[in-house]
Amino acid sequence: MPNSSFDRRSFLIGAGAAALAGSGASAQGAFPTRPITLVVPFAAGGSTDIVGRLVGQKMSEILGQNVVIENRAGAGGNVGSTAVARANPDGYTLLLGTISTHALNPAILKTVTFDAVKDFTPISLLAIVPNVMVVNPNFPAKTVKEVIEVLKANPDKYAYASSGVGTPLHLSGELFKSMAGVKMAHVPYRGAGPALNDVVAGTVPIMFDNLPSSAGFIRSGQLRAIGVTTKERVSSFPDVPTIAESGLTGYETYTWNALFGPAKMPDAVVAKLNEAANAALKDPLVKQRLNDVSADIVGSTPAQLAEHVKVELAKWGPIAKASGAVVE
């Protein structure tokens, strides 16, 4: 899993501080008085959508108002993120941000339409998610070594799918190609959901995906897991090796999901939303369902999320630029 300036345990401990801050919001009592829109900047069915719906549903119960999921896909998450950055900072329009929207896109957007730090109010880091390399069961390889052998024997014959240009899944594929010395075309989609459908159908044989959205297909046998992209194996699929241990030493990618609002939100509203988000993550059913799909639950204070974004920008910006990816 990723190395960052924060320790995951300190996040869980620090989340308790948010509850104290939330007491001021509770005293205010006025927020929320109507439904909240949570913009997921990718198509339905992907990892971000899964996390958003699980956490959003529980936040609805906690806040006493519906948290309505709105999928606004396009440009690697840029379309939905820009919409939230320009929304009224009253707490009723939120964003489920990712490593794409807040660490990768700023480095590869052809036209920069928002500032990942200045244009958003950090609320809480929700989960860190491993990626996985999957193939259609008809693809003639079952291990990383065999995949590399097939690709080297058939340069440019095979392609891999991703959730969009410049996404962590795209960069996972490009990193794999570079480290393995293989060639395969990239086929970008407007989200992991439609990409997965085509890989299951055999239209595109290979995909780098967030593990939560592929988990069901792997368990049902509709996709074959070749390797996870994190440093260590994941508890929900202990028999799936890491790509690093399978021959590509040092290979590591991942993604994360976090809750943001537009810049300049009232402190009391931020505190109440942070309290609700962290409470949702502690709910036994939410914890179980996120664990089932291998999402590593975090939870944080707004300040910790702000620091996390800065660290990720510094780490992934150069990698994204080196990939040559450009998001229109």
Sequence and secondary structure as in RCSB ss.txt:
>XXXX:A:sequence
MPNSSFDRRSFLIGAGAAALAGSGASAQGAFPTRPITLVVPFAAGGSTDIVGRLVGQKMSEILGQNVVIENRAGA
GGNVGSTAVARANPDGYTLLLGTISTHALNPAILKTVTFDAVKDFTPISLLAIVPNVMVVNPNFPAKTVKEVIEV
LKANPDKYAYASSGVGTPLHLSGELFKSMAGVKMAHVPYRGAGPALNDVVAGTVPIMFDNLPSSAGFIRSGQLRA
IGVTTKERVSSFPDVPTIAESGLTGYETYTWNALFGPAKMPDAVVAKLNEAANAALKDPLVKQRLNDVSADIVGS
TPAQLAEHVKVELAKWGPIAKASGAVVE
>XXXX:A:secstr
    SS HHHHHHHHHHHHHHHHHHHHH  S SS EEEEESS TTSHHHHHHHHHHHHHHHHHTS EEEEE   G
GGHHHHHHHHTS SSSSEEEEEEHIIIIIHHHHBSS    TTTTEEEEEEEEEEEEEEEE TTSS SSHHHHHHH
HHHSTTT EEEESSTTSHHHHHHHHHHHHHT   EEEE SSHHHHHHHHHHTSS EEEEEHHHHHHHHHHTSSEE
EEESSSS  TTSTTS BTTTTT TT   EEEEEEEEETT  HHHHHHHHHHHHHHHHSHHHHHHHHHTT EE   
 HHHHHHHHHHHHHHHHHHHHHHT  B 
